[in-house]
C-alpha cells in the first residue's frame, strides 16, 4: 500500500527505468496497462523480432565470460545457437533460418572486436538520483577508453541508426550520467551498435546535453505522477491515461484491449517485425 504524503512534506522520488518513461511518452494508456492495472490485461503473443534481440544480447553477454583463448567469433555464433529464443516465429523453418542469420550477425560483430579488450562491465545495473527521479537501468556494455567510460547499446532492428538517434536517446544519456557517477569516471560518449548493418552511431554529450535529458525525464515523470494521482482520486482512466493512436499500435502488446489503436493501424503477425 502507498504511504500517504503529508502536506508540506517533499514528494517521494519517482522510481523509473528508461522503459517506464518511454512507455508513457509513447502511449499513456499502454503505460497504465503495463504499470498500474492489476491484474494487468493479458498481452498478445510474443514477437519474433524481440526473440532475435534477446538472443543476440544474451550471446554477446556470455561471450565476454568465455576464457580469452576461446573468445572467438565462432564461439559467439555457438553461444547464439545454444540459447536461441524460438518465440514468435511462423514455424520451425523460419526460426532456424533466423537463428543462422543472427549467428552470422554476432560472428561478424565479434570479429571486429579485440577479445583482450575487457569491458569495464557487461549487462551492468546502473542507478542515480536527481531532484525528482530515482533512476535505474541495465547497460549492455560499458567500455573504458582513454580514461573515460563509453556506453555501448546493441541494436538488431530493421534500420541503421544515426548520430541523431544516439544523441536523442534519453535512455543512453541517463545511463551515461548514472555510470559516471557510480564508477566515479567521466562518461559522455554513447554508442548504438547496429549489428545487422555493422554500423555504429556515436554521440558525445556535454554537461548541458545531459541536463536537458534529465529535465525531459523529470517532465515525463511529473506528468505520470499527476495522472496517477488523478486516477487514484477517482478520475476516469481513459481521460487521464488517454491513448495515443498511431502506427506503433500495430506492435502494442495490449492492442486487443484498445479499439482506438485497432482503428488506426493494421493487425500484424508476430513475425512481421523481422527485417527481410
Order of alpha helices (4+ residues) and beta strands (2+ residues): beta-alpha-alpha-alpha-alpha-alpha-beta-beta-beta-alpha-alpha-beta-beta-alpha-alpha-alpha
